Amino acid sequence: MTRKELKQQIKEEQKERATTIRILKAARKPKVYNSNPDFYNKLGYLGSHQWSYRHIHIAYCKFFNNTPYERIERNCDEFPHENTIDEFINNWVEEIGDEIVCVG
């Protein structure tokens, strides 16, 4: 897989995560939740989707755009888990394979 293909794949996955987050946020409203309580359970926990979206977003910006963390999130009190971000980046480096990768 090339760097460009991987970047596009991650973008598409993030779009799907964002859609799921939007649906889950709307499903928390009593009107929607009371009409179909099983719907919320099928998609999973909102916090886990938000957590993964945030960490993948930070890793994506660092890996593909060489953006420092300070420019990605400015007003966040809770720092991300660096180990998780590094894990995502390492997985992406392995997926790219032989292509030359410079991580800043």
Phi, psi and omega per residue, in radians:
M1 nan 2.395 3.120
T2 -1.512 2.891 3.129
R3 -1.049 -0.720 -3.128
K4 -1.134 -0.741 3.120
E5 -1.139 -0.716 3.116
L6 -1.107 -0.747 3.124
K7 -1.042 -0.766 3.131
Q8 -1.152 -0.705 3.129
Q9 -1.094 -0.761 -3.141
I10 -1.140 -0.697 3.095
K11 -1.022 -0.786 -3.136
E12 -1.124 -0.728 3.110
E13 -1.109 -0.681 3.123
Q14 -1.167 -0.632 3.080
K15 -1.091 -0.726 3.113
E16 -1.135 -0.728 3.093
R17 -1.074 -0.747 3.141
A18 -1.095 -0.695 3.098
T19 -1.107 -0.771 3.115
T20 -1.080 -0.723 3.124
I21 -1.090 -0.769 3.123
R22 -1.064 -0.738 -3.141
I23 -1.137 -0.772 -3.128
L24 -1.149 -0.634 3.096
K25 -1.116 -0.745 3.130
A26 -1.180 -0.582 -3.098
A27 -1.239 -0.261 3.123
R28 -1.277 -0.346 -3.120
K29 -1.172 2.408 -3.063
P30 -0.965 -0.667 -3.114
K31 -1.049 -0.766 -3.119
V32 -1.348 -0.773 -3.072
Y33 -1.106 -0.740 -3.119
N34 -1.176 -0.477 -3.138
S35 -1.318 -0.493 -3.121
N36 -2.710 1.390 -3.094
P37 -1.148 -0.439 3.133
D38 -1.246 -0.426 -3.133
F39 -1.020 -0.780 -3.116
Y40 -1.121 -0.653 -3.123
N41 -1.250 -0.504 -3.123
K42 -1.190 -0.680 -3.067
L43 -1.425 -0.367 3.116
G44 1.846 -3.056 -3.057
Y45 -1.449 2.277 -3.098
L46 -1.026 -0.741 -3.086
G47 -1.068 -0.648 -3.133
S48 -1.209 -0.640 3.093
H49 -1.169 -0.739 3.123
Q50 -1.129 -0.712 -3.125
W51 -1.101 -0.829 -3.124
S52 -1.182 -0.681 3.122
Y53 -1.045 -0.804 -3.107
R54 -1.080 -0.847 -3.080
H55 -1.194 -0.664 3.088
I56 -1.175 -0.661 3.105
H57 -1.076 -0.785 3.135
I58 -1.123 -0.788 3.127
A59 -1.093 -0.718 3.129
Y60 -1.052 -0.840 -3.129
C61 -1.118 -0.710 3.128
K62 -1.175 -0.768 -3.033
F63 -1.313 -0.876 -3.024
F64 -1.546 -0.533 -3.053
N65 -1.945 -0.087 -3.083
N66 0.942 0.670 3.138
T67 -1.518 2.253 3.092
P68 -1.226 2.663 -3.082
Y69 -0.978 -0.639 -3.090
E70 -1.057 -0.476 3.129
R71 -1.579 -0.258 -3.132
I72 -1.436 -0.873 3.119
E73 -2.236 2.116 -3.109
R74 -1.837 -0.601 -3.005
N75 -1.974 0.608 -3.104
C76 -1.844 2.247 -3.132
D77 -1.404 -0.471 -3.078
E78 -1.779 2.058 -3.130
F79 -1.306 2.599 3.127
P80 -1.299 2.906 3.089
H81 -1.454 1.898 -3.108
E82 -1.087 -0.601 3.129
N83 -1.066 -0.715 3.139
T84 -1.154 -0.746 3.133
I85 -1.109 -0.784 3.109
D86 -1.087 -0.621 3.115
E87 -1.115 -0.777 3.091
F88 -1.051 -0.811 -3.110
I89 -1.090 -0.766 3.133
N90 -1.098 -0.682 3.089
N91 -1.103 -0.691 3.138
W92 -1.196 -0.669 3.101
V93 -1.083 -0.729 3.109
E94 -1.128 -0.667 -3.141
E95 -1.164 -0.645 -3.140
I96 -1.195 -0.671 3.043
G97 1.384 -2.072 -2.997
D98 -1.338 -0.262 -3.119
E99 -1.114 2.456 -3.106
I100 -1.224 2.234 -3.092
V101 -2.167 2.232 3.049
C102 -2.034 1.968 3.124
V103 -1.795 2.151 -3.072
G104 -1.598 nan nan
